[in-house]
Amino acid sequence: MATGKTRPRMPLAEKVYHSLHSRIINGDYPANEKLPPEMKLAEELGVSRPVLRDALERLREEGVVSSRQGAGTFVQEIQKSVPIGFAKVETLADVQRCYEFRINLETEAAALAAERHNAELLGEIEQALDLLRAATGSLQHREDADFMFHGSIARASNNHYFETAFGALRYHINVGMKLHGESLMNDGRKGLEDVLAEHTDIYNAIRLHDSDAARSTMRKHLEHSRDRLFGGGLFDLKLS
């Protein structure tokens, strides 16, 4: 996607961090289990061991993994990385509630990102979009790239409250993204291409500093994502 400028590239360790964090959140690497040896993991991710170690160090600092001398790196209990104040996702109704919160949070974050982003953060959003585009071409859905896209927009708002709230909900959001990705795969190429088009519209609105369009395209995307997952049959959450 040409923008007339050379966009900054996201550091490789940052990409590896997001990929590993997503795998852990999604249960690919279960809690209390040992991660694959560094050599194997670096080969699997297509990076050097120093890059992998940088990503692992960040995960250690966040309490997502821990190292045991002479034994290797182990995944921590996921609850340890879930902030106080947000209950665990236990039902589909909780997933619906998370979508409600995201719709209110991320629409305004997108509008602010359109007004305030810099070249570095716009490049980060585009890097995530490129990963989503490549996955769509391979008929895959990547929750790590999806989270990276939305998280970069929260950072581009230049309001740490949006960024912190989004990050605090990482586990909860990934549950919804994983379920949404599974529902997309049932629709094949069309479903994936529709979602890619929605992400592209959001990116273009932010790139063009169009805050109204950024707000509306983000709302449209999140509402469509929710409705694709629930098939239009939302829970009645009225208190009796």
Backbone as JSON, one array per atom type, in Angstrom:
{
  "sequence": "MATGKTRPRMPLAEKVYHSLHSRIINGDYPANEKLPPEMKLAEELGVSRPVLRDALERLREEGVVSSRQGAGTFVQEIQKSVPIGFAKVETLADVQRCYEFRINLETEAAALAAERHNAELLGEIEQALDLLRAATGSLQHREDADFMFHGSIARASNNHYFETAFGALRYHINVGMKLHGESLMNDGRKGLEDVLAEHTDIYNAIRLHDSDAARSTMRKHLEHSRDRLFGGGLFDLKLS",
  "N": [[0.86, -1.19, 0.0], [0.83, 2.03, -1.0], [1.95, 5.1, 0.31], [3.4, 7.25, -0.28], [5.49, 7.75, 1.36], [8.29, 6.37, 3.09], [7.55, 3.96, 5.3], [8.04, 3.58, 8.84], [9.54, 0.64, 10.16], [8.24, -1.91, 12.21], [9.98, -2.99, 15.09], [11.61, -6.16, 15.04], [11.67, -7.76, 17.32], [9.45, -6.81, 18.64], [7.33, -7.75, 17.06], [7.69, -10.5, 17.43], [7.24, -10.67, 20.16], [4.45, -9.97, 20.29], [3.41, -12.12, 18.82], [4.13, -14.38, 20.38], [2.86, -13.72, 22.79], [0.18, -13.77, 22.01], [-0.1, -16.48, 21.32], [0.22, -17.66, 23.81], [-1.93, -16.55, 25.26], [-4.02, -17.65, 23.79], [-3.81, -20.28, 24.46], [-2.1, -21.99, 23.12], [0.38, -22.44, 24.16], [0.24, -23.85, 27.08], [-0.55, -22.89, 30.52], [1.94, -23.18, 33.03], [3.4, -24.91, 31.56], [6.4, -25.79, 29.79], [8.1, -23.68, 27.53], [9.04, -24.27, 24.06], [12.49, -25.19, 23.32], [14.94, -22.54, 22.98], [16.36, -22.53, 20.53], [14.75, -24.06, 18.82], [12.36, -22.6, 18.95], [13.14, -20.11, 17.93], [13.77, -20.84, 15.33], [11.28, -21.71, 14.45], [9.85, -19.31, 14.49], [11.27, -17.87, 12.72], [13.41, -16.12, 13.34], [16.41, -14.65, 14.81], [18.23, -15.89, 17.68], [19.01, -13.84, 19.55], [17.02, -11.86, 18.99], [14.7, -13.27, 19.69], [15.23, -13.59, 22.42], [15.04, -10.96, 23.35], [12.28, -10.52, 23.04], [11.29, -12.48, 24.79], [12.29, -11.51, 27.18], [10.74, -9.24, 27.59], [8.26, -10.45, 27.96], [8.83, -11.8, 30.32], [9.21, -9.63, 32.06], [6.61, -8.71, 32.19], [5.42, -10.7, 33.55], [4.33, -12.83, 32.22], [5.72, -15.06, 31.41], [8.19, -17.15, 33.04], [11.56, -17.76, 34.05], [13.4, -20.67, 34.84], [16.25, -21.57, 36.4], [18.42, -23.54, 34.6], [16.34, -25.1, 33.74], [14.61, -23.94, 31.89], [12.17, -21.89, 30.11], [9.01, -21.02, 31.37], [5.43, -20.96, 31.09], [3.36, -18.68, 32.77], [0.54, -18.8, 35.07], [-2.44, -17.76, 33.51], [-4.18, -16.05, 34.81], [-2.59, -14.43, 36.32], [-1.75, -12.4, 34.72], [-3.98, -10.97, 34.24], [-5.58, -8.01, 34.96], [-6.63, -6.69, 38.18], [-10.06, -6.07, 38.73], [-11.23, -6.68, 36.34], [-13.27, -9.22, 35.62], [-12.87, -12.73, 34.86], [-13.46, -14.07, 31.55], [-16.23, -15.97, 31.26], [-18.58, -16.81, 30.1], [-20.57, -16.74, 27.04], [-22.1, -14.48, 27.15], [-20.45, -12.77, 28.54], [-18.52, -12.31, 26.6], [-20.06, -10.84, 24.81], [-20.53, -8.58, 26.41], [-17.95, -7.6, 26.55], [-17.55, -6.84, 23.9], [-19.42, -4.73, 23.82], [-18.15, -2.89, 25.5], [-15.77, -2.48, 24.11], [-16.72, -1.29, 21.75], [-17.51, 1.23, 22.64], [-15.1, 2.18, 23.7], [-13.08, 1.89, 21.65], [-14.03, 3.23, 19.38], [-13.81, 5.96, 19.97], [-11.09, 6.07, 20.51], [-10.07, 5.53, 17.97], [-10.94, 7.8, 16.58], [-9.45, 9.79, 17.88], [-6.9, 8.86, 17.27], [-6.82, 9.37, 14.55], [-6.6, 12.1, 14.56], [-4.22, 12.55, 15.98], [-2.06, 10.82, 15.43], [1.38, 9.83, 14.73], [4.08, 9.41, 12.32], [5.46, 7.08, 13.0], [3.66, 5.5, 14.55], [1.53, 5.28, 12.78], [2.8, 3.74, 10.88], [3.11, 1.41, 12.37], [0.46, 0.56, 12.65], [-0.07, 0.05, 9.97], [1.75, -2.01, 9.49], [0.59, -4.08, 10.96], [-1.77, -4.31, 9.52], [-0.73, -5.23, 7.1], [0.09, -7.78, 7.88], [-2.4, -8.92, 8.41], [-3.45, -8.83, 5.84], [-1.74, -10.59, 4.46], [-2.34, -12.95, 5.82], [-5.02, -13.27, 5.13], [-4.74, -13.72, 2.4], [-3.71, -16.24, 2.54], [-5.82, -17.63, 3.44], [-6.27, -17.56, 6.23], [-6.82, -16.63, 9.67], [-5.41, -14.28, 11.81], [-5.11, -13.85, 15.1], [-3.15, -12.54, 16.58], [-2.13, -10.53, 14.89], [-4.47, -9.1, 14.51], [-5.01, -8.16, 17.11], [-2.73, -6.6, 17.41], [-3.18, -4.6, 15.51], [-5.46, -3.22, 16.53], [-4.48, -2.51, 19.05], [-2.37, -0.83, 18.36], [-3.73, 1.34, 17.34], [-4.98, 2.27, 19.65], [-2.68, 3.15, 21.01], [-1.91, 5.15, 19.25], [-3.74, 7.1, 19.78], [-2.67, 8.72, 21.62], [-3.36, 8.86, 24.27], [-2.99, 7.67, 27.3], [-4.86, 6.38, 28.86], [-6.7, 5.1, 27.17], [-4.96, 3.3, 25.92], [-4.01, 1.8, 28.14], [-6.39, 0.7, 29.17], [-7.19, -0.9, 27.01], [-5.01, -2.66, 26.85], [-5.26, -3.88, 29.35], [-7.42, -5.46, 28.96], [-6.57, -7.5, 27.4], [-6.57, -10.39, 27.51], [-9.35, -10.9, 27.6], [-10.26, -9.7, 25.24], [-8.87, -11.23, 23.35], [-10.14, -13.69, 23.61], [-12.65, -13.19, 22.41], [-11.72, -12.47, 19.84], [-10.56, -14.84, 18.97], [-12.77, -16.58, 18.87], [-14.29, -15.18, 17.0], [-12.58, -15.36, 14.8], [-12.72, -18.11, 14.32], [-15.38, -18.33, 13.53], [-15.28, -16.88, 11.2], [-13.77, -18.5, 9.52], [-15.56, -20.37, 8.76], [-16.96, -19.12, 6.79], [-15.17, -18.96, 4.78], [-13.19, -17.54, 2.11], [-14.62, -15.13, 1.51], [-15.59, -14.11, 3.99], [-13.19, -13.54, 5.35], [-12.08, -11.66, 3.6], [-13.96, -9.61, 3.75], [-13.61, -8.73, 6.39], [-10.95, -7.88, 6.26], [-11.27, -5.73, 4.51], [-12.74, -4.03, 6.15], [-10.86, -3.43, 8.16], [-9.0, -2.13, 6.55], [-10.43, 0.14, 5.75], [-10.64, 1.48, 8.2], [-7.93, 2.0, 8.71], [-7.31, 3.7, 6.51], [-8.95, 5.91, 7.06], [-7.79, 6.87, 9.41], [-5.22, 7.44, 8.46], [-5.78, 9.53, 6.74], [-6.46, 11.51, 8.47], [-9.14, 11.74, 9.17], [-11.3, 12.04, 11.46], [-14.07, 11.61, 11.97], [-14.76, 9.65, 10.1], [-13.01, 7.65, 10.93], [-14.04, 7.04, 13.44], [-16.63, 6.09, 12.74], [-16.09, 3.94, 10.98], [-14.69, 2.23, 12.63], [-16.66, 1.62, 14.54], [-18.53, 0.35, 12.88], [-17.01, -1.89, 12.07], [-16.55, -3.25, 14.55], [-19.16, -3.77, 15.4], [-20.05, -5.38, 13.28], [-18.28, -7.49, 13.6], [-19.06, -8.5, 16.12], [-21.73, -9.23, 15.46], [-21.31, -11.13, 13.47], [-20.17, -13.14, 14.97], [-22.19, -13.76, 16.85], [-24.31, -14.26, 15.25], [-26.43, -12.52, 14.98], [-28.08, -13.06, 17.07], [-28.25, -11.76, 19.87], [-27.68, -11.73, 23.44], [-30.17, -11.02, 25.88], [-29.52, -8.64, 28.08], [-30.79, -7.31, 30.09], [-31.44, -6.32, 33.42], [-33.33, -8.16, 35.74]],
  "CA": [[0.0, 0.0, 0.0], [1.71, 3.17, -1.13], [1.51, 6.31, 0.97], [4.29, 8.32, -0.69], [6.56, 7.86, 2.33], [8.8, 5.1, 3.6], [7.0, 3.84, 6.65], [8.94, 2.94, 9.79], [9.27, -0.78, 10.34], [8.13, -2.34, 13.6], [11.1, -3.85, 15.48], [11.3, -7.59, 14.91], [11.38, -8.3, 18.65], [8.07, -6.43, 18.97], [6.46, -8.7, 16.36], [7.82, -11.8, 18.09], [6.54, -10.53, 21.45], [3.01, -10.05, 20.05], [3.09, -13.47, 18.37], [4.22, -15.29, 21.53], [1.82, -13.37, 23.76], [-1.09, -14.26, 21.48], [-0.11, -17.95, 21.43], [0.03, -18.0, 25.22], [-3.3, -16.18, 25.6], [-4.94, -18.56, 23.12], [-3.64, -21.62, 24.98], [-1.18, -22.82, 22.35], [1.38, -22.81, 25.17], [-0.58, -23.85, 28.31], [0.03, -22.43, 31.78], [2.83, -24.07, 33.77], [4.15, -25.76, 30.63], [7.67, -25.25, 29.33], [8.15, -23.27, 26.12], [10.04, -25.01, 23.29], [13.86, -24.67, 23.46], [15.16, -21.3, 22.23], [16.78, -22.78, 19.15], [13.58, -24.52, 18.08], [11.39, -21.51, 18.9], [13.67, -19.1, 17.01], [13.62, -21.39, 13.97], [9.84, -21.73, 14.17], [9.41, -17.93, 14.27], [12.08, -17.29, 11.65], [14.22, -15.01, 13.85], [17.63, -15.04, 15.5], [18.05, -16.11, 19.12], [19.0, -12.56, 20.28], [15.7, -11.24, 18.82], [13.78, -14.04, 20.52], [15.51, -13.3, 23.83], [14.47, -9.64, 23.64], [10.83, -10.7, 23.19], [11.07, -13.25, 26.01], [12.58, -10.65, 28.32], [9.56, -8.4, 27.81], [7.23, -11.33, 28.53], [9.2, -12.04, 31.71], [8.96, -8.4, 32.8], [5.16, -8.59, 32.37], [4.93, -11.81, 34.35], [3.64, -13.8, 31.38], [6.55, -16.26, 31.5], [9.26, -17.06, 34.03], [12.68, -18.65, 33.74], [13.9, -21.47, 35.95], [17.64, -21.84, 36.08], [18.73, -24.89, 34.18], [15.14, -25.84, 33.34], [14.01, -23.32, 30.71], [11.17, -20.82, 30.28], [7.7, -21.6, 31.61], [4.27, -20.06, 31.0], [2.7, -18.42, 34.04], [-0.92, -18.88, 35.07], [-2.96, -16.61, 32.78], [-4.84, -15.13, 35.73], [-1.62, -13.5, 36.88], [-1.59, -11.25, 33.83], [-5.27, -10.29, 34.1], [-5.6, -7.0, 36.02], [-7.74, -6.63, 39.12], [-11.14, -5.2, 38.27], [-11.88, -7.29, 35.19], [-13.52, -10.63, 35.88], [-12.55, -13.62, 33.75], [-14.52, -14.39, 30.6], [-16.74, -17.3, 31.62], [-19.74, -17.15, 29.28], [-20.71, -15.96, 25.81], [-22.63, -13.17, 27.53], [-19.29, -11.96, 28.88], [-17.93, -11.89, 25.33], [-20.93, -9.76, 24.32], [-20.26, -7.4, 27.24], [-16.64, -7.08, 26.14], [-17.78, -6.11, 22.65], [-20.07, -3.46, 24.15], [-17.14, -1.98, 26.05], [-14.84, -2.13, 23.03], [-17.37, -0.37, 20.81], [-17.44, 2.56, 23.22], [-13.7, 2.55, 23.9], [-12.24, 1.95, 20.46], [-14.49, 4.21, 18.4], [-13.21, 7.25, 20.32], [-9.64, 5.94, 20.33], [-9.79, 5.65, 16.54], [-11.12, 9.2, 16.2], [-8.29, 10.53, 18.38], [-5.73, 8.42, 16.5], [-6.85, 10.08, 13.27], [-6.16, 13.48, 14.79], [-2.97, 12.72, 16.71], [-1.01, 9.85, 15.13], [2.61, 10.24, 14.06], [4.48, 8.48, 11.26], [5.87, 5.8, 13.58], [2.5, 4.71, 14.94], [0.8, 4.93, 11.56], [3.54, 2.62, 10.3], [2.82, 0.21, 13.16], [-0.89, 0.13, 12.26], [0.02, -0.52, 8.62], [2.43, -3.31, 9.59], [-0.42, -5.05, 11.39], [-2.68, -4.5, 8.38], [-0.02, -6.07, 6.14], [0.03, -9.15, 8.38], [-3.77, -9.38, 8.19], [-3.61, -9.03, 4.4], [-1.03, -11.82, 4.1], [-3.1, -14.08, 6.37], [-6.23, -13.41, 4.3], [-4.31, -14.35, 1.16], [-3.46, -17.66, 2.82], [-7.06, -18.15, 4.03], [-6.07, -17.73, 7.66], [-7.09, -15.47, 10.51], [-4.36, -14.15, 12.82], [-5.54, -13.04, 16.23], [-2.06, -11.68, 17.05], [-2.1, -9.34, 14.03], [-5.71, -8.37, 14.78], [-4.81, -7.43, 18.36], [-1.7, -5.6, 17.15], [-3.83, -3.51, 14.77], [-6.31, -2.43, 17.43], [-3.64, -1.96, 20.1], [-1.6, 0.29, 17.8], [-4.66, 2.48, 17.25], [-5.1, 2.8, 21.01], [-1.47, 3.91, 21.29], [-1.88, 6.34, 18.39], [-4.65, 8.11, 20.33], [-1.85, 9.53, 22.52], [-4.06, 8.96, 25.55], [-2.59, 6.42, 27.94], [-6.01, 5.69, 29.44], [-7.19, 4.18, 26.14], [-3.97, 2.24, 25.74], [-3.98, 0.95, 29.33], [-7.65, -0.07, 29.24], [-7.15, -1.93, 25.97], [-4.04, -3.67, 27.26], [-5.78, -4.61, 30.51], [-8.44, -6.4, 28.47], [-5.96, -8.33, 26.35], [-7.08, -11.76, 27.59], [-10.78, -10.89, 27.29], [-10.41, -9.39, 23.81], [-8.38, -12.36, 22.57], [-11.18, -14.73, 23.6], [-13.6, -12.81, 21.36], [-11.06, -12.52, 18.54], [-10.38, -16.25, 18.59], [-14.09, -17.09, 18.48], [-14.66, -14.51, 15.75], [-11.77, -15.96, 13.74], [-13.26, -19.43, 14.0], [-16.63, -18.16, 12.78], [-14.92, -16.4, 9.86], [-13.26, -19.6, 8.72], [-16.72, -21.09, 8.21], [-17.41, -18.41, 5.59], [-14.14, -19.03, 3.75], [-12.5, -16.35, 1.64], [-15.44, -13.92, 1.56], [-15.61, -13.58, 5.33], [-11.87, -12.97, 5.63], [-11.89, -10.46, 2.78], [-14.82, -8.56, 4.3], [-12.96, -8.2, 7.6], [-9.77, -7.14, 5.81], [-11.75, -4.46, 3.95], [-13.12, -3.18, 7.28], [-9.62, -2.93, 8.75], [-8.4, -1.19, 5.6], [-11.19, 1.4, 5.84], [-10.23, 2.14, 9.44], [-6.57, 2.51, 8.5], [-7.34, 4.84, 5.59], [-9.55, 7.07, 7.74], [-6.77, 7.39, 10.32], [-4.13, 7.99, 7.64], [-6.24, 10.79, 6.14], [-6.83, 12.42, 9.57], [-10.59, 11.91, 9.15], [-11.73, 11.47, 12.74], [-15.45, 11.13, 11.89], [-14.73, 8.38, 9.37], [-12.33, 6.66, 11.78], [-15.0, 6.64, 14.47], [-17.74, 5.32, 12.17], [-15.61, 2.68, 10.42], [-14.37, 1.35, 13.76], [-17.93, 1.14, 15.08], [-19.08, -0.61, 11.9], [-16.21, -3.11, 12.14], [-16.79, -3.97, 15.8], [-20.55, -4.27, 15.4], [-20.1, -6.5, 12.35], [-17.55, -8.59, 14.23], [-19.96, -9.05, 17.13], [-22.89, -9.86, 14.84], [-20.87, -12.36, 12.79], [-19.94, -14.16, 16.0], [-23.43, -14.16, 17.51], [-25.33, -14.55, 14.26], [-27.58, -11.63, 15.16], [-28.87, -13.45, 18.25], [-27.59, -11.27, 21.07], [-28.31, -12.02, 24.71], [-30.89, -9.95, 26.55], [-28.76, -8.42, 29.3], [-31.55, -6.48, 31.02], [-31.56, -6.82, 34.79], [-34.72, -8.45, 36.09]],
  "C": [[0.89, 1.23, 0.0], [1.1, 4.39, -0.46], [2.38, 7.49, 0.6], [5.45, 8.5, 0.26], [7.03, 6.46, 2.69], [8.36, 4.95, 5.03], [8.01, 3.19, 7.57], [8.55, 1.47, 9.97], [9.21, -1.1, 11.83], [9.33, -3.23, 13.94], [10.69, -5.31, 15.47], [10.96, -8.2, 16.27], [9.96, -7.97, 19.08], [7.08, -7.39, 18.32], [6.48, -10.06, 17.05], [7.11, -11.78, 19.43], [5.04, -10.7, 21.26], [2.6, -11.47, 19.66], [3.1, -14.45, 19.54], [3.12, -15.01, 22.55], [0.47, -13.9, 23.31], [-1.19, -15.78, 21.61], [-0.37, -18.39, 22.88], [-1.42, -17.72, 25.63], [-4.29, -17.19, 25.03], [-4.78, -20.01, 23.56], [-2.77, -22.53, 24.16], [-0.02, -23.3, 23.22], [0.67, -22.74, 26.52], [0.2, -23.35, 29.53], [0.82, -23.55, 32.44], [3.6, -25.04, 32.87], [5.41, -25.03, 30.16], [7.57, -24.85, 27.86], [9.17, -24.14, 25.38], [11.44, -24.42, 23.51], [14.07, -23.45, 22.56], [15.5, -21.56, 20.77], [15.59, -23.18, 18.27], [12.57, -23.39, 17.9], [11.84, -20.43, 17.93], [13.51, -19.56, 15.57], [12.16, -21.37, 13.54], [9.32, -20.34, 13.81], [10.22, -17.22, 13.19], [12.91, -16.09, 12.08], [15.48, -15.55, 14.51], [17.35, -15.21, 17.0], [18.12, -14.79, 19.91], [17.66, -11.82, 20.17], [14.67, -11.94, 19.7], [13.98, -13.71, 21.99], [14.97, -11.94, 24.24], [12.97, -9.75, 23.89], [10.51, -11.45, 24.48], [11.32, -12.41, 27.26], [11.39, -9.75, 28.63], [8.43, -9.23, 28.42], [7.54, -11.64, 29.99], [8.9, -10.82, 32.58], [7.47, -8.22, 33.1], [4.57, -9.74, 33.17], [4.19, -12.87, 33.55], [4.39, -15.13, 31.36], [7.57, -16.06, 32.61], [10.33, -18.07, 33.66], [13.11, -19.38, 35.0], [15.3, -21.94, 35.57], [17.87, -23.32, 35.77], [17.55, -25.69, 33.68], [14.48, -25.26, 32.1], [13.0, -22.25, 31.08], [9.79, -21.44, 30.36], [6.61, -20.54, 31.55], [3.64, -19.92, 32.38], [1.2, -18.64, 33.92], [-1.49, -17.61, 34.45], [-3.61, -15.6, 33.71], [-3.87, -14.1, 36.28], [-1.44, -12.27, 36.01], [-2.9, -10.52, 33.59], [-5.43, -9.3, 35.24], [-6.82, -7.15, 36.93], [-8.8, -5.69, 38.58], [-11.87, -5.76, 37.07], [-12.03, -8.78, 35.46], [-13.17, -11.46, 34.64], [-13.76, -13.78, 32.83], [-14.97, -15.82, 30.88], [-17.89, -17.75, 30.74], [-19.73, -16.33, 27.99], [-21.3, -14.58, 26.09], [-21.5, -12.22, 27.92], [-18.58, -11.47, 27.62], [-18.74, -10.74, 24.73], [-20.67, -8.47, 25.1], [-18.92, -6.76, 26.85], [-16.76, -6.32, 24.83], [-18.45, -4.76, 22.91], [-19.06, -2.43, 24.64], [-16.19, -1.53, 24.96], [-15.46, -1.13, 22.06], [-17.3, 1.05, 21.34], [-16.0, 3.06, 23.34], [-12.98, 2.83, 22.58], [-12.74, 2.92, 19.39], [-13.87, 5.58, 18.69], [-11.7, 7.2, 20.19], [-9.27, 6.1, 18.87], [-9.92, 7.09, 16.07], [-9.93, 10.04, 16.65], [-7.02, 10.14, 17.63], [-5.67, 9.13, 15.16], [-6.32, 11.5, 13.43], [-4.71, 13.58, 15.24], [-1.82, 11.81, 16.29], [0.24, 10.51, 14.55], [3.0, 9.17, 13.04], [4.83, 7.11, 11.82], [4.66, 4.92, 13.92], [1.61, 4.37, 13.75], [1.48, 3.75, 10.87], [3.27, 1.33, 11.04], [1.43, -0.34, 12.82], [-0.83, -0.54, 10.89], [0.74, -1.86, 8.62], [1.44, -4.4, 9.99], [-1.39, -5.35, 10.26], [-2.03, -5.39, 7.32], [-0.06, -7.54, 6.57], [-1.37, -9.74, 8.18], [-4.01, -9.67, 6.71], [-2.95, -10.34, 3.95], [-1.79, -13.04, 4.61], [-4.35, -14.34, 5.54], [-5.88, -14.1, 2.98], [-4.05, -15.83, 1.31], [-4.67, -18.34, 3.46], [-6.88, -18.49, 5.5], [-6.52, -16.47, 8.38], [-6.06, -15.44, 11.62], [-4.82, -13.23, 13.94], [-4.43, -12.1, 16.71], [-1.97, -10.41, 16.22], [-3.33, -8.47, 14.26], [-5.55, -7.54, 16.05], [-3.78, -6.32, 18.18], [-2.3, -4.37, 16.46], [-4.61, -2.61, 15.72], [-5.49, -1.79, 18.55], [-2.82, -0.77, 19.61], [-2.47, 1.53, 17.65], [-4.85, 3.1, 18.63], [-3.88, 3.62, 21.38], [-1.42, 5.21, 20.49], [-2.84, 7.43, 18.86], [-3.89, 9.11, 21.22], [-2.6, 9.85, 23.81], [-3.83, 7.65, 26.27], [-3.75, 5.69, 28.6], [-6.62, 4.7, 28.44], [-6.24, 3.0, 26.0], [-3.96, 1.26, 26.91], [-5.23, 0.09, 29.44], [-7.66, -1.18, 28.22], [-6.19, -3.05, 26.36], [-4.53, -4.51, 28.42], [-6.79, -5.67, 30.1], [-7.89, -7.39, 27.45], [-6.53, -9.76, 26.36], [-8.52, -11.83, 27.12], [-11.0, -10.66, 25.79], [-9.96, -10.56, 22.95], [-9.37, -13.52, 22.53], [-12.17, -14.44, 22.47], [-12.99, -12.9, 19.98], [-10.88, -13.95, 18.05], [-11.71, -16.85, 18.12], [-14.55, -16.48, 17.16], [-13.89, -15.1, 14.58], [-12.28, -17.32, 13.32], [-14.55, -19.32, 13.2], [-16.34, -17.68, 11.36], [-14.49, -17.56, 8.96], [-14.4, -20.42, 8.13], [-17.23, -20.43, 6.94], [-16.37, -18.41, 4.48], [-13.59, -17.68, 3.36], [-13.33, -15.08, 1.8], [-15.43, -13.28, 2.95], [-14.29, -12.9, 5.69], [-11.65, -11.68, 4.86], [-12.76, -9.3, 3.27], [-14.17, -7.9, 5.52], [-11.71, -7.39, 7.23], [-10.18, -5.77, 5.27], [-12.14, -3.5, 5.07], [-11.88, -2.6, 7.96], [-8.96, -1.89, 7.84], [-9.11, 0.15, 5.64], [-10.81, 2.18, 7.1], [-8.85, 2.77, 9.26], [-6.58, 3.76, 7.61], [-7.93, 6.09, 6.23], [-8.54, 7.7, 8.69], [-5.66, 8.07, 9.54], [-4.5, 9.36, 7.08], [-6.69, 11.82, 7.18], [-8.33, 12.72, 9.59], [-11.17, 11.26, 10.41], [-13.16, 10.93, 12.7], [-15.51, 9.77, 11.19], [-14.06, 7.29, 10.2], [-13.28, 6.13, 12.84], [-16.07, 5.71, 13.88], [-17.28, 3.98, 11.6], [-15.22, 1.71, 11.52], [-15.66, 0.79, 14.37], [-18.54, 0.08, 14.16], [-18.34, -1.94, 11.99], [-16.52, -3.92, 13.4], [-18.21, -4.52, 15.89], [-20.68, -5.45, 14.45], [-19.41, -7.72, 12.93], [-18.42, -9.28, 15.27], [-21.11, -9.82, 16.49], [-22.52, -11.12, 14.07], [-20.69, -13.48, 13.8], [-21.25, -14.68, 16.57], [-24.56, -14.47, 16.53], [-26.58, -13.71, 14.42], [-28.41, -11.95, 16.38], [-28.18, -13.05, 19.53], [-28.38, -11.63, 22.33], [-29.07, -10.78, 25.22], [-30.24, -9.75, 27.93], [-29.48, -7.49, 30.29], [-31.59, -7.14, 32.4], [-33.03, -7.04, 35.13], [-35.07, -7.85, 37.43]]
}
